[in-house]
């Protein structure tokens, strides 16, 4: 399974359009090689270099396993969790200082989670445990 973007390559800078200094819209993403036995996908974007620890920017679960692309600023048919900006939406990179790494991770699960809207990352992690078939990640960097 693989997650890629036409806007940036893994390890490269995320264009400002997709950050708090730009349009703050999600970048285009392509998902390929999803295992055929997958029942749903989970998409998580987080900043691993945030001063207080990992900061979640985007959380979507119960995505149809046949989804293979997400357009620029596109909404995803799935259930949105609450990011660390306290929003049920994408929140672009917005580091306070220095270069930060942002991971876009896609997980293939063996079931639908059927969780309510707006759950937090910790609850999602708990519910995913033991149900991940495969995952992939795309890392981009950003600095103000």
LUMFI-361487 format. One record per residue (C-alpha): residue in three letters; x, y, z; residue number from 1. Coordinates in Angstrom, 3 decimals, decimal comma, padded with zeros to 6 digits. Example, Ala and Ser with C-alpha at 12.3 -4.5 7.8 and 13.67 -1.06 7.14 Angstrom:
<atoms>
+------+----------+----------+----------+------+
: resn :       c1 :       c2 :       c3 : resi :
+------+----------+----------+----------+------+
:  ALA :  012,300 : -004,500 :  007,800 :    1 :
:  SER :  013,670 : -001,060 :  007,140 :    2 :
+------+----------+----------+----------+------+
</atoms>
This chain:
<atoms>
+------+----------+----------+----------+------+
: resn :       c1 :       c2 :       c3 : resi :
+------+----------+----------+----------+------+
:  UNK :  000,000 :  000,000 :  000,000 :    1 :
:  UNK :  001,265 :  003,506 : -000,746 :    2 :
:  UNK :  000,229 :  007,114 : -000,134 :    3 :
:  UNK :  001,720 :  009,826 : -002,354 :    4 :
:  UNK :  001,028 :  013,423 : -003,359 :    5 :
:  UNK :  001,477 :  015,273 : -006,637 :    6 :
:  UNK :  002,166 :  018,439 : -004,584 :    7 :
:  UNK :  005,351 :  017,180 : -002,880 :    8 :
:  UNK :  007,564 :  014,115 : -002,663 :    9 :
:  UNK :  008,209 :  012,283 :  000,595 :   10 :
:  UNK :  010,816 :  014,169 :  002,624 :   11 :
:  UNK :  010,346 :  017,418 :  000,669 :   12 :
:  UNK :  008,774 :  020,736 :  001,657 :   13 :
:  UNK :  004,991 :  021,001 :  001,740 :   14 :
:  UNK :  003,912 :  023,940 : -000,459 :   15 :
:  UNK :  002,606 :  026,899 :  001,574 :   16 :
:  UNK : -000,824 :  026,627 : -000,103 :   17 :
:  UNK : -001,520 :  023,669 :  002,197 :   18 :
:  UNK : -000,461 :  025,461 :  005,394 :   19 :
:  UNK : -001,816 :  028,112 :  007,767 :   20 :
:  UNK :  000,200 :  030,676 :  005,808 :   21 :
:  UNK : -001,589 :  029,780 :  002,574 :   22 :
:  UNK : -005,092 :  028,540 :  001,770 :   23 :
:  UNK : -004,930 :  025,946 :  004,582 :   24 :
:  UNK : -006,445 :  023,271 :  002,345 :   25 :
:  UNK : -005,459 :  019,624 :  002,254 :   26 :
:  UNK : -002,991 :  018,543 : -000,423 :   27 :
:  UNK : -003,915 :  016,094 : -003,170 :   28 :
:  UNK : -003,282 :  012,518 : -002,087 :   29 :
:  UNK : -003,181 :  009,255 : -004,012 :   30 :
:  UNK : -003,703 :  005,907 : -002,300 :   31 :
:  UNK : -002,695 :  002,728 : -004,107 :   32 :
:  UNK : -002,264 : -000,943 : -003,352 :   33 :
:  UNK : -004,997 : -001,150 : -000,704 :   34 :
:  UNK : -005,290 : -004,805 :  000,364 :   35 :
:  UNK : -008,427 : -006,425 : -001,081 :   36 :
:  UNK : -009,563 : -007,683 :  002,339 :   37 :
:  UNK : -009,702 : -004,127 :  003,730 :   38 :
:  UNK : -013,071 : -002,985 :  005,047 :   39 :
:  UNK : -012,153 :  000,656 :  005,706 :   40 :
:  UNK : -009,318 :  003,188 :  005,692 :   41 :
:  UNK : -008,113 :  005,662 :  008,315 :   42 :
:  UNK : -006,201 :  008,838 :  007,428 :   43 :
:  UNK : -004,154 :  010,629 :  010,071 :   44 :
:  UNK : -001,877 :  013,638 :  009,623 :   45 :
:  UNK :  000,321 :  014,746 :  012,483 :   46 :
:  UNK :  003,293 :  016,897 :  013,407 :   47 :
:  UNK :  005,868 :  014,798 :  015,238 :   48 :
:  UNK :  008,032 :  017,827 :  016,110 :   49 :
:  UNK :  005,448 :  019,900 :  017,995 :   50 :
:  UNK :  006,784 :  021,276 :  021,309 :   51 :
:  UNK :  004,144 :  019,475 :  023,404 :   52 :
:  UNK :  004,516 :  016,135 :  021,615 :   53 :
:  UNK :  002,705 :  014,734 :  018,587 :   54 :
:  UNK :  000,069 :  017,197 :  017,327 :   55 :
:  UNK : -002,766 :  015,783 :  015,214 :   56 :
:  UNK : -003,816 :  017,937 :  012,230 :   57 :
:  UNK : -006,298 :  015,653 :  010,466 :   58 :
:  UNK : -008,236 :  012,559 :  011,464 :   59 :
:  UNK : -010,687 :  010,706 :  009,201 :   60 :
:  UNK : -011,903 :  007,133 :  009,757 :   61 :
:  UNK : -014,377 :  004,705 :  008,214 :   62 :
:  UNK : -013,268 :  005,833 :  004,754 :   63 :
:  UNK : -014,500 :  003,495 :  001,980 :   64 :
:  UNK : -011,615 :  001,124 :  001,178 :   65 :
:  UNK : -012,032 :  001,795 : -002,550 :   66 :
:  UNK : -010,995 :  005,462 : -002,218 :   67 :
:  UNK : -007,839 :  005,995 : -004,248 :   68 :
:  UNK : -007,482 :  009,770 : -004,362 :   69 :
:  UNK : -008,301 :  012,922 : -002,455 :   70 :
:  UNK : -008,420 :  016,170 : -004,400 :   71 :
:  UNK : -006,917 :  019,483 : -003,209 :   72 :
:  UNK : -009,063 :  020,655 : -000,320 :   73 :
:  UNK : -011,324 :  017,692 : -000,932 :   74 :
:  UNK : -013,665 :  016,366 :  001,655 :   75 :
:  UNK : -013,458 :  012,658 :  002,281 :   76 :
:  UNK : -016,483 :  010,432 :  002,634 :   77 :
:  UNK : -015,825 :  009,114 :  006,090 :   78 :
:  UNK : -016,151 :  010,161 :  009,699 :   79 :
:  UNK : -014,054 :  013,074 :  010,921 :   80 :
:  UNK : -012,325 :  013,039 :  014,270 :   81 :
:  UNK : -011,342 :  016,046 :  016,341 :   82 :
:  UNK : -007,840 :  017,333 :  015,550 :   83 :
:  UNK : -005,673 :  019,123 :  018,101 :   84 :
:  UNK : -006,966 :  022,486 :  016,830 :   85 :
:  UNK : -010,297 :  021,247 :  018,266 :   86 :
:  UNK : -011,840 :  021,040 :  014,770 :   87 :
:  UNK : -013,410 :  018,244 :  012,726 :   88 :
:  UNK : -011,398 :  019,197 :  009,668 :   89 :
:  UNK : -007,970 :  019,467 :  008,076 :   90 :
:  UNK : -005,631 :  021,888 :  009,824 :   91 :
:  UNK : -002,517 :  022,643 :  007,816 :   92 :
:  UNK :  001,067 :  022,834 :  009,019 :   93 :
:  UNK :  001,615 :  025,852 :  011,248 :   94 :
:  UNK :  004,818 :  025,382 :  013,255 :   95 :
:  UNK :  005,676 :  027,922 :  015,921 :   96 :
:  UNK :  009,358 :  027,849 :  014,913 :   97 :
:  UNK :  011,853 :  025,679 :  013,114 :   98 :
:  UNK :  011,402 :  022,905 :  010,597 :   99 :
:  UNK :  008,715 :  020,349 :  011,467 :  100 :
:  UNK :  007,925 :  016,946 :  009,939 :  101 :
:  UNK :  004,327 :  016,154 :  009,020 :  102 :
:  UNK :  003,238 :  012,576 :  008,440 :  103 :
:  UNK :  000,218 :  011,652 :  006,338 :  104 :
:  UNK : -000,571 :  008,056 :  007,291 :  105 :
:  UNK : -003,122 :  005,774 :  005,675 :  106 :
:  UNK : -004,209 :  002,601 :  007,454 :  107 :
:  UNK : -006,152 : -000,302 :  005,949 :  108 :
:  UNK : -008,408 : -001,935 :  008,551 :  109 :
:  UNK : -010,171 : -005,282 :  008,617 :  110 :
:  UNK : -013,433 : -003,665 :  009,756 :  111 :
:  UNK : -015,454 : -000,472 :  009,945 :  112 :
:  UNK : -014,958 :  001,214 :  013,302 :  113 :
:  UNK : -018,484 :  002,718 :  013,470 :  114 :
:  UNK : -017,344 :  005,370 :  015,927 :  115 :
:  UNK : -019,148 :  008,666 :  016,487 :  116 :
:  UNK : -018,098 :  011,944 :  014,871 :  117 :
:  UNK : -015,429 :  014,034 :  016,658 :  118 :
:  UNK : -013,561 :  011,416 :  018,654 :  119 :
:  UNK : -010,019 :  012,234 :  019,728 :  120 :
:  UNK : -006,860 :  010,584 :  018,453 :  121 :
:  UNK : -006,293 :  008,522 :  021,610 :  122 :
:  UNK : -009,717 :  006,867 :  021,263 :  123 :
:  UNK : -009,149 :  006,189 :  017,565 :  124 :
:  UNK : -005,758 :  004,606 :  018,285 :  125 :
:  UNK : -007,388 :  002,329 :  020,884 :  126 :
:  UNK : -010,153 :  001,245 :  018,505 :  127 :
:  UNK : -007,726 :  000,578 :  015,621 :  128 :
:  UNK : -005,504 : -001,682 :  017,721 :  129 :
:  UNK : -005,497 : -005,215 :  016,335 :  130 :
:  UNK : -007,395 : -004,223 :  013,172 :  131 :
:  UNK : -004,637 : -002,696 :  010,992 :  132 :
:  UNK : -003,875 : -004,886 :  007,970 :  133 :
:  UNK : -001,328 : -002,548 :  006,412 :  134 :
:  UNK : -000,300 :  001,107 :  006,454 :  135 :
:  UNK :  001,782 :  003,607 :  004,540 :  136 :
:  UNK :  003,064 :  007,097 :  005,230 :  137 :
:  UNK :  004,117 :  010,214 :  003,377 :  138 :
:  UNK :  006,295 :  012,735 :  005,199 :  139 :
:  UNK :  006,540 :  016,391 :  004,270 :  140 :
:  UNK :  008,381 :  019,229 :  005,998 :  141 :
:  UNK :  007,419 :  022,817 :  006,694 :  142 :
:  UNK :  008,881 :  025,856 :  008,422 :  143 :
:  UNK :  007,484 :  029,386 :  008,718 :  144 :
+------+----------+----------+----------+------+
</atoms>
